[in-house]
Amino acid sequence: MEKLNQKQLMNIHGGGISLGIGLLIGAGVVFIIGVIDGFMRPLKCN
Protein backbone atom coordinates (compact mmCIF):
# COMPACT_ATOMS: atom_id res chain seq x y z
CA MET A 1 0.00 0.00 0.00
CA GLU A 2 1.26 3.45 -0.92
CA LYS A 3 0.96 6.50 1.37
CA LEU A 4 -0.44 9.63 -0.25
CA ASN A 5 0.98 13.07 0.36
CA GLN A 6 -1.16 16.11 1.22
CA LYS A 7 -1.51 17.28 -2.41
CA GLN A 8 -2.69 13.84 -3.55
CA LEU A 9 -5.17 13.65 -0.69
CA MET A 10 -6.70 17.00 -1.70
CA ASN A 11 -7.28 15.71 -5.27
CA ILE A 12 -9.49 12.77 -4.22
CA HIS A 13 -13.13 13.25 -5.30
CA GLY A 14 -16.26 11.21 -4.73
CA GLY A 15 -17.73 8.99 -2.09
CA GLY A 16 -20.38 11.34 -0.79
CA ILE A 17 -23.77 12.68 -1.73
CA SER A 18 -24.00 16.44 -2.07
CA LEU A 19 -26.70 18.33 -0.19
CA GLY A 20 -28.62 19.17 -3.37
CA ILE A 21 -28.82 15.57 -4.53
CA GLY A 22 -29.91 14.45 -1.07
CA LEU A 23 -32.69 17.06 -0.99
CA LEU A 24 -33.79 16.12 -4.51
CA ILE A 25 -34.03 12.43 -3.61
CA GLY A 26 -35.93 13.28 -0.41
CA ALA A 27 -38.39 15.52 -2.27
CA GLY A 28 -39.00 12.81 -4.87
CA VAL A 29 -39.72 10.21 -2.19
CA VAL A 30 -42.15 12.54 -0.38
CA PHE A 31 -43.91 13.37 -3.68
CA ILE A 32 -44.35 9.70 -4.62
CA ILE A 33 -45.67 8.87 -1.13
CA GLY A 34 -48.17 11.75 -1.48
CA VAL A 35 -49.37 10.53 -4.87
CA ILE A 36 -49.83 6.96 -3.61
CA ASP A 37 -51.65 8.25 -0.50
CA GLY A 38 -53.95 10.35 -2.69
CA PHE A 39 -54.95 7.32 -4.75
CA MET A 40 -55.39 5.01 -1.77
CA ARG A 41 -57.55 7.34 0.35
CA PRO A 42 -58.94 10.29 -1.60
CA LEU A 43 -60.29 13.04 0.65
CA LYS A 44 -62.84 15.70 -0.31
CA CYS A 45 -61.81 19.35 -0.35
CA ASN A 46 -63.67 21.51 2.14
N, C-alpha and C positions, 0 to 999 in steps of 0.2 A: 504494500500500500504506500502511496506517495503522499507526503504532506504538502498542502497548498500554502502559498504565501498570502499575505494580506491582499495584494492586487488580484490574485486569482480568486480569492474568496468573494471579493466584491463583484466579480463578473458572473457569478452563478445566478441564474434566473429560473423561476418556476417553483412548483411544489405547493403553492398556496392559491386560494381563491380570493380575488380582489373583492372589495366591499360592494362594488356595483354589480358584479355577477351574482354575489350572494343575495343581494336585495332583489334582483331580477328573478332569480329562481324562487325565492320566497313569495314574491308577488304572484308569480305564475301558479304556484301551489294553492295559494289562498283563492285565486280566481277560479281555478278548476273545482275546488271544494265548494265554492259558492254556487257554481253552475249545477253541480250534481245535487246539492241541497235544494236548489230551486226546482229541479225536476222531481225530486223525491217527495217533497212536501210543499206544494205551491200554497202561498198565503195571499189572501185578498188585500188590496190596498185600501186603506181607510180614507 
